Amino acid sequence: MAVTNGQTVTVFGGTGFLGHRIVQHLRARGFPVRIASRRPDRGHTPRGPDDPQLQSVKANIHDERSVADALADTYGVVNAVSLYAERGQATFHSVHVEAARRVAVQAHKAGVERLVHLSGIGADAASQSRYIRKRGEGELAVRAAFVEATFIRPAVMFGPDDAFLTVILKLLRQLPVYPMFGRGVTRLQPVYVGDVANAIGRIMQRAETPRIFEFGGPRVYSYEEFVRAVAHQAGLVPRLVPVPFAVWHALAWASEMLPSPLLTRNQVELVQIDTVSSPEMPGIVELGISPHTVEAILQEMLSNSGG
């Protein structure tokens, strides 16, 4: 086990959906944590009383000096910054490739010992999907700059305040007919965000770990199976209607004209691709974690929301 006393870990994107949970698990393991975020006063804030071992700093991953300052005197770094919809200068290339490389280069220069980089299942520099291709290019860029980096490839993550399970549940409740992506046969293996954060905490604590992990939940669903499972837990009997992907692409194209698109063509592309962890890659279980089921977490979410 690595000694954690005084070994600060910087978490880029530490106020986000996954990032703030990573911060909590690192603190639970005794790591002093520096939360590096563009807007430290926004997003999720640490819970509980003031923690002298928890520091928030303003950092812009697109600025070399800013990144270098955030990494000063740190043992480890977690890059949990992600982008799912491109807006203006915030592109998949600028975030997942250029910024990822910048963090890795500066971490190497600063003598950081551990770098954990968040990627995604299926990351492939040869993919036709721009998102997946840039994820793959980002991994290559990080590896070139920081040879011993550890890569985390989670499947779609779910949990309270997510943009996945919560949205599906809301649509199931509000729509008389639920429009499915295609025929609902795309396979997915949703993983609980808390399990991913817990795993990253364990990885940072271990002296030696594999270099690539793929994190999926305990069950693989087809998209239709998943929607029906969510509906069942919520006591709903949905009417599911297949909608061709060509229609979804057209709707997404129109949506992208809006200031805040409800749907993007990239998101439609991703729903057409299976996101299932490889049995050849170490995952959640290999780190001694029993992954939570969608049903268990959804029941907890429903209980907490009173319905």
Backbone bond lengths (Angstrom), bond angles and torsions (degrees), N, CA, C in turn:
res aa  C-N    CA-C-N  psi(-1)  N-CA   C-N-CA  omega(-1)  CA-C   N-CA-C  phi
1 M - - - 1.461 - - 1.524 110.76 -
2 A 1.325 115.97 142.28 1.455 120.56 176.72 1.524 108.94 -76.84
3 V 1.315 116.78 143.65 1.458 120.52 175.61 1.523 107.76 -76.16
4 T 1.323 117.45 129.00 1.468 119.97 -175.10 1.524 113.08 -99.12
5 N 1.328 117.87 -16.11 1.453 120.35 -174.89 1.533 111.32 -60.44
6 G 1.325 115.60 115.58 1.452 120.50 177.32 1.514 115.21 79.56
7 Q 1.335 118.12 -0.84 1.461 120.33 -177.89 1.529 109.58 -92.64
8 T 1.295 115.57 93.46 1.466 121.51 -174.93 1.526 112.02 -69.15
9 V 1.335 115.32 139.35 1.463 121.68 174.08 1.527 108.19 -116.72
10 T 1.318 116.25 126.86 1.465 121.11 175.78 1.523 108.74 -92.48
11 V 1.322 116.74 130.32 1.466 121.48 178.69 1.528 108.69 -114.89
12 F 1.322 116.06 107.42 1.465 120.18 173.59 1.524 107.82 -76.97
13 G 1.324 116.13 132.35 1.460 119.41 -175.19 1.513 111.60 78.07
14 G 1.349 116.38 27.82 1.457 120.98 -174.89 1.510 115.78 -75.27
15 T 1.343 118.23 0.46 1.467 120.62 176.17 1.526 111.58 -104.57
16 G 1.336 117.21 0.89 1.459 121.15 -174.76 1.519 114.78 -84.43
17 F 1.317 115.60 -176.79 1.461 124.40 -177.47 1.527 111.50 -53.10
18 L 1.318 117.55 -51.02 1.460 122.03 176.15 1.522 110.87 -86.51
19 G 1.330 117.20 -41.57 1.457 121.96 -171.92 1.517 114.10 -56.27
20 H 1.337 118.49 -43.88 1.468 118.82 -176.29 1.519 111.03 -69.13
21 R 1.328 116.33 -26.06 1.469 119.16 176.76 1.535 110.75 -76.49
22 I 1.329 116.30 -34.19 1.466 119.90 174.39 1.531 109.18 -60.75
23 V 1.327 116.10 -43.80 1.463 121.27 179.13 1.531 110.30 -56.98
24 Q 1.327 116.50 -46.13 1.460 120.82 -178.76 1.532 111.58 -61.60
25 H 1.329 116.64 -42.57 1.466 119.59 -178.34 1.530 111.77 -71.63
26 L 1.307 117.41 -33.88 1.467 119.95 176.17 1.528 110.65 -66.71
27 R 1.331 116.50 -42.87 1.463 119.34 178.24 1.526 110.49 -64.08
28 A 1.329 117.00 -37.98 1.469 120.56 179.43 1.524 111.27 -62.30
29 R 1.336 116.22 -23.64 1.463 120.90 179.02 1.528 112.14 -97.14
30 G 1.298 116.50 8.86 1.457 120.14 173.57 1.514 116.25 90.89
31 F 1.325 117.69 3.72 1.464 119.15 179.04 1.529 110.75 -78.89
32 P 1.328 118.85 128.91 1.466 119.07 164.57 1.537 107.02 -64.61
33 V 1.326 117.23 138.38 1.473 120.31 -174.56 1.519 110.99 -124.98
34 R 1.322 114.66 136.20 1.462 122.57 173.86 1.522 107.46 -110.86
35 I 1.324 116.05 114.24 1.464 120.94 179.33 1.524 108.32 -87.51
36 A 1.322 116.32 114.36 1.467 121.17 -179.15 1.517 108.77 -104.73
37 S 1.320 115.98 114.09 1.460 120.53 -175.15 1.515 110.60 -144.81
38 R 1.320 115.32 150.39 1.470 120.14 178.92 1.519 110.86 -65.32
39 R 1.340 115.91 -34.41 1.469 120.80 178.30 1.536 108.12 -130.65
40 P 1.336 117.65 83.10 1.469 121.01 -177.10 1.527 113.65 -58.89
41 D 1.348 116.55 -24.01 1.461 120.33 -177.54 1.520 112.76 -85.83
42 R 1.350 116.80 -2.02 1.461 119.94 -178.62 1.512 110.21 -116.39
43 G 1.339 115.63 172.59 1.458 119.83 179.63 1.519 110.35 78.07
44 H 1.324 116.13 -154.24 1.455 121.55 -178.06 1.526 109.80 -80.21
45 T 1.308 115.54 136.22 1.459 119.94 177.39 1.520 109.20 -110.90
46 P 1.327 117.73 147.43 1.458 120.77 -179.74 1.520 111.25 -57.14
47 R 1.334 115.58 142.87 1.456 120.01 -179.74 1.521 110.65 -91.62
48 G 1.334 115.11 163.03 1.446 119.46 175.07 1.521 112.17 88.47
49 P 1.329 116.00 -177.27 1.464 120.67 -178.37 1.520 111.75 -67.59
50 D 1.334 115.50 167.14 1.470 120.15 178.80 1.517 110.36 -54.57
51 D 1.302 115.41 133.83 1.464 121.96 -176.62 1.521 108.22 -116.63
52 P 1.338 117.73 111.81 1.469 119.92 -178.37 1.530 113.28 -65.03
53 Q 1.324 116.40 -15.81 1.459 120.86 179.31 1.522 112.25 -94.23
54 L 1.337 116.09 9.43 1.459 121.51 -179.74 1.517 108.59 -122.81
55 Q 1.323 116.52 119.30 1.464 122.09 -174.67 1.523 109.39 -124.66
56 S 1.322 117.13 136.67 1.466 122.06 175.39 1.517 109.39 -110.52
57 V 1.326 116.35 129.46 1.468 120.44 178.34 1.520 109.29 -129.77
58 K 1.326 115.06 148.15 1.461 119.87 176.46 1.522 108.52 -81.06
59 A 1.318 116.29 126.06 1.466 120.03 -178.40 1.520 109.61 -145.97
60 N 1.321 115.15 139.41 1.456 122.04 178.40 1.527 107.76 -115.29
61 I 1.326 117.40 113.28 1.470 120.17 -176.32 1.524 112.69 -67.69
62 H 1.332 116.94 -7.82 1.466 120.13 177.13 1.530 111.72 -91.49
63 D 1.333 115.88 -0.55 1.463 120.54 -178.36 1.528 110.09 -120.11
64 E 1.332 115.89 121.18 1.470 122.09 -174.43 1.528 112.15 -59.82
65 R 1.333 117.28 -46.63 1.465 121.26 -178.39 1.521 110.84 -62.46
66 S 1.324 115.71 -42.30 1.453 121.85 -179.20 1.530 110.56 -61.67
67 V 1.323 116.28 -43.22 1.461 121.28 179.15 1.529 110.21 -65.35
68 A 1.325 116.09 -44.90 1.468 120.67 -179.37 1.526 111.00 -60.31
69 D 1.332 117.03 -41.98 1.468 120.48 179.36 1.523 111.28 -62.92
70 A 1.333 116.46 -40.07 1.470 120.49 -178.65 1.527 111.99 -67.74
71 L 1.331 115.94 -22.40 1.464 120.43 -176.61 1.529 113.79 -97.41
72 A 1.307 117.27 -0.16 1.466 120.14 -177.66 1.529 110.65 -61.75
73 D 1.326 115.85 130.34 1.465 122.52 175.04 1.524 113.48 57.99
74 T 1.324 116.68 42.67 1.468 119.51 177.10 1.519 111.19 -116.57
75 Y 1.324 114.66 148.95 1.463 122.14 177.73 1.522 110.90 -82.29
76 G 1.336 115.17 -42.54 1.463 119.64 -175.49 1.514 111.77 -139.81
77 V 1.325 114.75 164.83 1.461 120.37 177.00 1.524 108.86 -141.87
78 V 1.326 115.15 141.00 1.461 122.11 172.79 1.522 107.01 -119.07
79 N 1.318 117.04 122.41 1.465 120.56 175.31 1.521 107.97 -99.30
80 A 1.346 114.84 98.99 1.466 120.75 -178.42 1.524 111.37 -107.35
81 V 1.324 116.42 18.51 1.467 120.56 178.83 1.523 109.16 -76.19
82 S 1.318 115.76 132.76 1.463 119.40 -179.72 1.519 110.00 -142.08
83 L 1.320 115.34 162.66 1.462 122.06 179.17 1.520 107.93 -144.09
84 Y 1.331 116.74 126.48 1.464 120.39 -177.96 1.525 112.80 -110.31
85 A 1.326 116.30 -16.85 1.465 120.61 177.21 1.524 108.27 -139.08
86 E 1.315 117.20 125.23 1.461 122.13 -178.06 1.528 110.34 -73.64
87 R 1.322 114.91 136.32 1.469 120.49 177.40 1.521 108.75 -141.39
88 G 1.301 116.96 115.42 1.460 121.31 177.36 1.517 111.85 59.18
89 Q 1.347 115.78 -124.04 1.459 120.64 -178.67 1.522 112.84 -80.31
90 A 1.320 116.23 -10.16 1.471 119.84 176.86 1.528 108.27 -84.72
91 T 1.320 115.95 91.54 1.462 121.71 -178.54 1.520 110.27 -111.27
92 F 1.324 116.38 165.96 1.462 120.07 177.18 1.528 110.05 -60.00
93 H 1.323 116.19 -36.17 1.463 118.79 -179.04 1.538 110.56 -70.05
94 S 1.323 116.65 -43.04 1.468 119.29 -176.90 1.524 112.07 -67.41
95 V 1.332 117.05 -34.93 1.472 120.83 -177.68 1.519 112.65 -88.80
96 H 1.341 116.12 -51.78 1.464 119.92 -171.75 1.526 114.17 -84.27
97 V 1.340 116.76 -16.61 1.469 119.03 179.28 1.534 110.06 -113.93
98 E 1.330 116.62 -64.40 1.469 119.81 -174.33 1.534 112.28 -63.94
99 A 1.326 116.81 -48.86 1.465 119.18 -178.64 1.524 111.15 -68.85
100 A 1.323 116.02 -37.16 1.471 119.99 177.90 1.529 110.24 -61.66
101 R 1.331 115.51 -43.55 1.468 119.74 177.50 1.529 110.50 -63.26
102 R 1.330 116.43 -41.45 1.466 121.35 -178.40 1.538 111.01 -60.85
103 V 1.320 116.25 -45.01 1.470 120.07 178.50 1.526 110.27 -62.84
104 A 1.322 117.23 -43.56 1.465 121.08 -178.65 1.529 111.50 -65.49
105 V 1.332 116.69 -43.42 1.469 120.97 -179.92 1.522 110.58 -62.46
106 Q 1.332 116.25 -46.90 1.457 120.25 -178.24 1.531 111.63 -69.34
107 A 1.333 116.85 -32.50 1.467 120.51 176.72 1.528 109.81 -64.75
108 H 1.322 115.60 -42.04 1.467 120.08 178.47 1.529 110.73 -64.12
109 K 1.325 116.28 -44.51 1.470 120.87 179.65 1.523 111.58 -62.48
110 A 1.339 116.58 -35.33 1.464 121.27 -176.75 1.529 112.39 -80.79
111 G 1.325 116.51 -5.49 1.456 119.78 -179.23 1.521 113.89 76.59
112 V 1.330 115.83 22.96 1.462 120.60 177.09 1.539 108.87 -62.48
113 E 1.320 116.72 137.03 1.468 120.03 -176.21 1.525 113.49 -86.27
114 R 1.338 116.78 -34.20 1.466 119.42 -175.62 1.521 110.58 -127.84
115 L 1.326 116.37 131.43 1.462 121.98 174.66 1.522 108.51 -127.35
116 V 1.329 115.29 121.34 1.462 121.68 175.35 1.519 107.44 -111.37
117 H 1.331 115.67 121.45 1.463 121.15 -175.99 1.524 109.71 -113.46
118 L 1.340 116.18 126.37 1.464 121.58 178.56 1.513 110.36 -83.77
119 S 1.324 115.61 122.26 1.459 121.87 178.45 1.533 107.36 -122.75
120 G 1.303 117.51 -135.69 1.459 119.83 178.85 1.516 111.08 -162.98
121 I 1.328 116.61 153.14 1.463 120.69 178.04 1.525 109.35 -58.21
122 G 1.312 115.41 135.41 1.457 120.38 178.08 1.512 114.28 88.46
123 A 1.356 117.34 -0.24 1.473 120.35 -179.99 1.523 109.68 -49.48
124 D 1.330 115.94 124.28 1.471 119.85 -172.46 1.529 109.13 -155.69
125 A 1.312 116.10 117.22 1.462 121.08 -178.18 1.528 112.59 -65.90
126 A 1.338 117.54 -10.38 1.465 121.20 179.88 1.533 112.29 -104.85
127 S 1.328 117.52 4.89 1.464 121.02 -176.41 1.529 112.16 -67.91
128 Q 1.318 116.63 150.73 1.467 121.51 175.68 1.524 111.14 -77.11
129 S 1.335 116.39 -23.36 1.464 120.65 176.67 1.518 108.62 -76.52
130 R 1.330 117.02 126.05 1.461 119.75 -178.00 1.523 111.58 -62.05
131 Y 1.321 116.60 -40.51 1.470 120.43 179.80 1.528 110.70 -59.97
132 I 1.334 117.03 -51.11 1.459 121.32 -177.82 1.529 110.88 -66.74
133 R 1.334 116.04 -37.11 1.471 120.68 178.90 1.534 110.65 -63.45
134 K 1.329 116.43 -43.51 1.465 119.77 -179.34 1.528 111.32 -70.27
135 R 1.321 116.73 -32.09 1.461 119.54 173.69 1.537 109.40 -61.61
136 G 1.328 115.52 -44.06 1.460 120.32 179.45 1.518 112.01 -65.18
137 E 1.330 116.45 -43.76 1.468 120.44 178.05 1.536 110.26 -63.56
138 G 1.315 115.84 -34.86 1.458 120.26 178.50 1.520 111.78 -64.30
139 E 1.330 116.38 -41.98 1.467 119.95 177.12 1.530 110.76 -60.30
140 L 1.328 116.37 -43.25 1.467 120.30 -179.87 1.532 110.56 -63.73
141 A 1.334 116.13 -40.94 1.469 120.61 -179.39 1.527 110.93 -65.55
142 V 1.326 116.36 -41.83 1.469 120.57 179.49 1.519 110.52 -66.38
143 R 1.334 116.28 -44.07 1.469 120.56 -179.55 1.533 111.33 -61.20
144 A 1.329 116.65 -37.87 1.463 120.47 -179.70 1.521 111.25 -66.89
145 A 1.337 116.51 -32.75 1.463 120.72 -176.86 1.530 113.19 -89.93
146 F 1.329 116.31 -29.42 1.463 121.49 -175.96 1.529 107.14 -140.43
147 V 1.317 115.51 88.73 1.466 122.26 -168.36 1.522 113.30 -55.57
148 E 1.330 117.35 -36.44 1.463 120.16 -174.70 1.533 113.17 -96.52
149 A 1.320 116.79 22.44 1.467 120.28 177.82 1.525 110.86 -62.20
150 T 1.322 115.50 149.15 1.465 122.05 174.67 1.526 108.26 -105.56
151 F 1.325 116.78 131.01 1.460 121.66 -178.10 1.524 110.61 -107.26
152 I 1.315 115.46 131.67 1.457 122.56 178.05 1.520 107.76 -110.57
153 R 1.328 115.96 121.71 1.467 120.70 178.90 1.531 108.83 -116.90
154 P 1.328 117.70 91.73 1.464 118.67 178.10 1.528 111.83 -83.76
155 A 1.326 115.21 152.50 1.465 120.42 168.02 1.529 106.33 -74.92
156 V 1.316 117.98 -173.79 1.468 120.03 178.93 1.522 107.91 -59.57
157 M 1.335 115.88 131.17 1.462 120.93 -176.66 1.529 110.76 -96.90
158 F 1.331 114.88 145.06 1.463 119.76 178.32 1.525 109.18 -131.68
159 G 1.316 115.27 161.55 1.457 121.64 178.91 1.511 109.57 158.55
160 P 1.330 116.60 174.50 1.472 119.27 177.63 1.521 110.40 -53.60
161 D 1.317 116.80 141.49 1.467 126.69 -179.94 1.522 113.38 63.06
162 D 1.335 117.73 24.93 1.466 119.59 177.61 1.524 110.59 -82.30
163 A 1.346 115.25 176.86 1.472 120.50 178.79 1.518 109.35 -113.18
164 F 1.326 116.38 24.69 1.464 121.04 -175.80 1.525 110.34 -126.93
165 L 1.305 116.50 -75.48 1.463 121.54 -179.00 1.524 111.21 -62.06
166 T 1.322 116.02 -42.82 1.467 121.17 -179.07 1.526 111.23 -61.54
167 V 1.331 116.20 -40.65 1.468 120.61 -178.97 1.528 110.90 -68.47
168 I 1.332 116.53 -43.87 1.474 120.16 178.92 1.527 110.06 -60.34
169 L 1.322 117.25 -44.75 1.460 121.39 -179.83 1.533 110.78 -62.15
170 K 1.325 116.08 -42.41 1.471 120.27 179.67 1.525 111.29 -62.66
171 L 1.333 116.64 -43.56 1.468 120.37 -179.90 1.531 111.36 -67.18
172 L 1.330 116.61 -39.68 1.467 120.22 178.34 1.523 110.99 -60.14
173 R 1.316 116.39 -36.19 1.460 120.73 -178.40 1.523 112.24 -77.01
174 Q 1.335 116.91 -31.16 1.458 120.25 -171.18 1.522 114.30 -96.35
175 L 1.340 116.85 -28.37 1.459 119.42 -174.37 1.534 111.85 -96.84
176 P 1.324 117.15 135.12 1.472 119.32 176.27 1.531 111.71 -67.89
177 V 1.331 115.38 -27.39 1.467 122.12 177.56 1.517 107.54 -131.54
178 Y 1.338 117.01 131.81 1.463 120.35 -178.71 1.527 109.14 -98.67
179 P 1.339 117.32 116.33 1.460 120.53 -179.09 1.534 111.18 -79.84
180 M 1.320 116.76 119.37 1.456 120.57 -179.72 1.519 111.50 -88.68
181 F 1.338 115.15 153.25 1.456 120.46 172.51 1.523 108.03 -75.47
182 G 1.336 115.72 112.31 1.459 120.15 -178.43 1.524 110.51 60.50
183 R 1.329 115.44 -139.97 1.476 120.20 -179.71 1.526 112.04 -92.91
184 G 1.343 115.57 6.89 1.464 119.17 176.13 1.515 114.29 75.81
185 V 1.349 116.69 25.55 1.471 119.47 -175.57 1.535 113.35 -99.83
186 T 1.337 117.57 -8.87 1.470 119.69 177.74 1.527 109.24 -58.29
187 R 1.340 116.69 136.05 1.464 120.95 -176.76 1.535 110.45 -94.59
188 L 1.311 115.43 139.49 1.459 120.62 177.65 1.527 109.86 -141.79
189 Q 1.322 115.73 156.12 1.462 122.49 -175.56 1.530 108.59 -134.02
190 P 1.334 117.20 69.93 1.467 120.58 -172.28 1.529 112.09 -57.29
191 V 1.330 115.08 140.32 1.468 120.72 -178.87 1.524 109.12 -122.51
192 Y 1.307 115.82 138.30 1.460 121.62 -178.96 1.525 110.01 -68.87
193 V 1.330 116.12 129.06 1.467 121.51 -175.22 1.529 111.69 -58.93
194 G 1.323 117.17 -34.19 1.460 120.70 178.64 1.516 112.61 -65.36
195 D 1.340 116.19 -33.95 1.466 120.10 177.22 1.525 111.08 -67.94
196 V 1.330 116.25 -38.52 1.472 120.58 178.56 1.525 109.83 -64.63
197 A 1.333 116.68 -44.63 1.466 120.82 179.42 1.527 111.20 -63.64
198 N 1.325 116.28 -42.38 1.460 121.78 177.57 1.520 110.23 -59.77
199 A 1.327 116.23 -44.43 1.468 121.23 -179.31 1.524 111.26 -62.43
200 I 1.330 117.12 -40.28 1.464 120.55 -179.72 1.531 109.86 -66.40
201 G 1.324 116.54 -38.22 1.458 120.00 175.46 1.525 111.34 -59.97
202 R 1.316 116.71 -42.24 1.470 120.96 179.76 1.525 111.42 -68.27
203 I 1.318 115.86 -38.89 1.469 119.92 179.21 1.531 110.18 -63.06
204 M 1.326 116.80 -44.06 1.464 120.02 -178.93 1.526 111.12 -64.27
205 Q 1.321 116.42 -28.82 1.458 121.00 -176.77 1.528 112.35 -81.07
206 R 1.329 116.40 -26.16 1.458 119.80 -176.28 1.527 111.97 -79.21
207 A 1.321 114.79 144.09 1.468 119.45 179.69 1.524 110.90 -70.54
208 E 1.327 117.13 -40.20 1.463 120.97 -178.77 1.527 109.07 -131.55
209 T 1.305 117.04 132.97 1.461 121.53 176.15 1.521 108.95 -143.03
210 P 1.342 116.98 159.47 1.475 118.99 172.27 1.522 110.08 -59.69
211 R 1.307 116.78 163.34 1.460 120.93 -175.05 1.527 113.97 -89.29
212 I 1.322 117.31 -19.27 1.469 120.21 178.89 1.529 109.01 -134.60
213 F 1.327 115.99 130.84 1.462 122.36 174.74 1.529 108.55 -122.35
214 E 1.309 116.41 143.76 1.465 121.40 171.85 1.523 107.90 -120.69
215 F 1.319 115.59 120.33 1.458 121.46 -174.41 1.524 111.38 -106.62
216 G 1.318 115.97 113.59 1.450 121.99 173.86 1.516 109.07 -126.30
217 G 1.317 116.59 161.64 1.456 120.76 179.41 1.521 111.75 -78.03
218 P 1.338 117.64 -175.53 1.465 121.36 -174.97 1.527 114.83 -75.54
219 R 1.345 117.39 -9.60 1.473 118.72 -176.72 1.524 111.46 -138.90
220 V 1.323 115.08 141.32 1.463 121.82 173.24 1.531 108.10 -98.74
221 Y 1.316 116.10 127.14 1.472 122.41 179.47 1.520 110.12 -114.74
222 S 1.325 116.47 155.70 1.460 118.54 158.29 1.525 104.96 -81.39
223 Y 1.331 117.28 160.81 1.460 119.24 -178.70 1.533 110.30 -58.27
224 E 1.332 117.25 -41.10 1.464 120.28 179.14 1.528 110.98 -63.63
225 E 1.332 117.21 -43.35 1.467 120.57 178.47 1.523 111.04 -59.79
226 F 1.320 115.00 -39.98 1.456 118.93 -178.62 1.532 111.12 -65.26
227 V 1.330 116.56 -46.81 1.465 120.28 -179.63 1.527 110.06 -61.06
228 R 1.327 116.65 -42.07 1.473 120.00 179.40 1.529 111.47 -66.30
229 A 1.333 117.31 -35.84 1.464 120.83 178.68 1.525 110.57 -65.79
230 V 1.330 116.36 -41.51 1.468 120.89 178.18 1.528 109.86 -64.23
231 A 1.330 115.91 -45.35 1.466 120.68 179.95 1.529 110.81 -60.71
232 H 1.326 116.64 -42.84 1.461 121.27 -178.75 1.532 111.03 -61.07
233 Q 1.320 116.69 -44.59 1.463 120.65 -179.99 1.527 111.10 -63.06
234 A 1.328 116.20 -31.48 1.464 120.77 -178.59 1.530 112.21 -89.93
235 G 1.332 117.10 2.34 1.453 120.99 179.19 1.513 113.64 72.99
236 L 1.335 116.14 29.62 1.464 121.49 -178.65 1.519 110.76 -110.36
237 V 1.320 116.14 149.70 1.474 121.73 175.76 1.529 106.72 -119.27
238 P 1.317 117.23 90.90 1.469 120.21 -172.04 1.519 113.33 -79.61
239 R 1.314 114.87 154.54 1.458 121.43 169.81 1.524 105.95 -104.83
240 L 1.319 115.79 107.76 1.460 120.84 -176.16 1.520 109.96 -95.18
241 V 1.322 115.58 132.32 1.463 121.05 -179.16 1.526 109.22 -123.98
242 P 1.335 118.15 120.99 1.472 120.24 177.67 1.530 110.58 -65.27
243 V 1.325 116.28 136.47 1.466 122.15 176.40 1.527 107.27 -125.47
244 P 1.339 118.42 121.83 1.472 121.08 -177.32 1.530 112.14 -55.20
245 F 1.326 116.28 146.33 1.463 120.66 -179.69 1.530 111.67 -62.51
246 A 1.325 117.06 -28.97 1.466 119.31 178.03 1.531 110.52 -61.16
247 V 1.318 116.55 -37.05 1.470 120.74 177.91 1.530 110.12 -68.07
248 W 1.343 115.97 -43.07 1.458 120.10 178.63 1.531 111.55 -60.96
249 H 1.324 116.62 -41.15 1.464 120.30 178.63 1.529 110.90 -62.45
250 A 1.336 116.85 -39.62 1.466 120.65 178.69 1.531 110.69 -66.24
251 L 1.343 116.04 -42.41 1.465 120.45 178.36 1.529 111.05 -63.56
252 A 1.344 115.13 -40.39 1.464 120.09 179.86 1.528 111.00 -65.75
253 W 1.326 115.49 -40.49 1.466 120.13 178.46 1.528 110.05 -59.21
254 A 1.329 116.44 -43.20 1.467 120.84 178.70 1.532 110.45 -67.67
255 S 1.330 116.27 -39.47 1.466 121.36 -179.45 1.521 111.88 -62.73
256 E 1.331 115.75 -33.92 1.468 120.14 -178.23 1.531 112.92 -67.13
257 M 1.323 116.77 -11.73 1.462 120.35 176.00 1.530 111.13 -75.54
258 L 1.335 116.01 -17.79 1.462 121.13 -177.65 1.528 110.67 -79.45
259 P 1.338 117.78 154.65 1.474 120.79 177.82 1.528 112.41 -58.65
260 S 1.334 116.51 -39.47 1.474 121.84 176.73 1.527 108.29 -126.01
261 P 1.338 117.11 89.74 1.467 120.83 -175.13 1.523 112.69 -58.50
262 L 1.329 116.26 135.32 1.461 120.78 175.76 1.522 110.42 -77.15
263 L 1.335 115.65 -24.78 1.456 121.28 -178.06 1.524 108.26 -151.79
264 T 1.330 116.82 140.79 1.463 120.57 177.88 1.528 109.76 -120.13
265 R 1.327 115.09 158.80 1.469 119.07 178.67 1.532 111.15 -63.71
266 N 1.319 115.52 -31.96 1.461 118.89 176.67 1.525 111.20 -61.94
267 Q 1.340 116.50 -41.56 1.457 120.22 179.47 1.527 111.09 -64.58
268 V 1.319 116.53 -37.19 1.463 120.12 177.23 1.525 110.39 -65.72
269 E 1.326 116.55 -41.01 1.469 120.75 177.10 1.530 110.98 -58.22
270 L 1.326 116.06 -42.69 1.459 120.12 -176.95 1.523 111.95 -66.43
271 V 1.329 116.80 -33.65 1.463 120.16 -179.94 1.530 111.36 -71.75
272 Q 1.324 116.96 -14.19 1.466 120.76 177.87 1.526 112.84 -86.70
273 I 1.347 116.08 -7.92 1.463 120.87 -174.47 1.526 110.39 -111.85
274 D 1.333 117.46 131.80 1.460 121.46 176.46 1.536 109.81 -61.96
275 T 1.329 116.69 136.43 1.472 120.71 174.85 1.531 108.22 -123.97
276 V 1.335 113.80 83.47 1.467 122.12 -177.06 1.521 108.29 -126.00
277 S 1.321 116.99 133.85 1.464 120.83 -178.38 1.519 111.15 -66.84
278 S 1.330 115.54 148.37 1.454 121.15 179.05 1.529 110.15 -80.60
279 P 1.330 118.13 132.44 1.473 120.28 177.93 1.528 112.18 -64.89
280 E 1.326 116.40 -15.06 1.467 120.28 179.88 1.532 112.34 -84.07
281 M 1.325 116.71 -11.36 1.467 121.19 -178.30 1.527 110.75 -100.92
282 P 1.341 118.13 140.76 1.470 119.53 174.14 1.519 109.82 -64.32
283 G 1.331 114.66 148.55 1.454 118.32 -177.49 1.511 112.78 -139.75
284 I 1.328 115.61 -151.34 1.469 122.73 -177.60 1.532 111.33 -58.50
285 V 1.327 115.90 -48.26 1.467 120.95 -174.65 1.526 111.44 -61.72
286 E 1.338 116.53 -38.03 1.472 120.27 -179.08 1.528 112.07 -64.50
287 L 1.314 116.41 -17.24 1.466 120.56 177.64 1.521 111.97 -95.90
288 G 1.333 115.68 10.28 1.458 120.35 176.80 1.520 114.35 79.94
289 I 1.324 116.72 22.17 1.463 121.27 -178.90 1.527 109.39 -110.11
290 S 1.322 115.87 130.48 1.464 120.60 174.11 1.528 107.55 -90.26
291 P 1.328 118.22 108.71 1.472 120.19 -172.04 1.527 113.33 -65.92
292 H 1.319 115.13 140.56 1.467 121.29 178.23 1.528 110.47 -74.41
293 T 1.316 115.90 145.75 1.462 120.28 176.96 1.528 110.31 -84.40
294 V 1.314 115.29 156.65 1.466 120.69 175.18 1.522 109.37 -58.74
295 E 1.339 116.13 -44.03 1.462 120.95 -175.96 1.530 112.01 -60.39
296 A 1.349 116.43 -42.35 1.469 119.87 -178.11 1.531 111.11 -66.43
297 I 1.324 116.12 -45.06 1.468 119.51 -179.10 1.528 110.74 -68.76
298 L 1.327 116.79 -37.93 1.464 120.07 179.68 1.528 110.31 -64.38
299 Q 1.329 117.08 -40.30 1.462 119.73 177.47 1.523 111.22 -61.15
300 E 1.324 115.05 -39.48 1.472 120.35 178.39 1.531 109.86 -64.97
301 M 1.335 115.91 -43.07 1.465 120.57 179.51 1.527 110.95 -63.42
302 L 1.328 116.35 -42.25 1.468 120.87 -179.86 1.524 111.05 -66.05
303 S 1.330 116.58 -39.05 1.468 120.67 179.14 1.517 110.52 -64.99
304 N 1.330 116.27 -42.47 1.455 121.09 -177.95 1.530 112.36 -68.73
305 S 1.357 114.75 -29.06 1.477 118.59 -178.89 1.526 111.21 -91.49
306 G 1.335 115.76 -6.43 1.464 120.12 177.58 1.507 113.99 79.10
307 G 1.382 115.16 23.59 1.464 116.05 178.49 1.468 113.31 -176.08
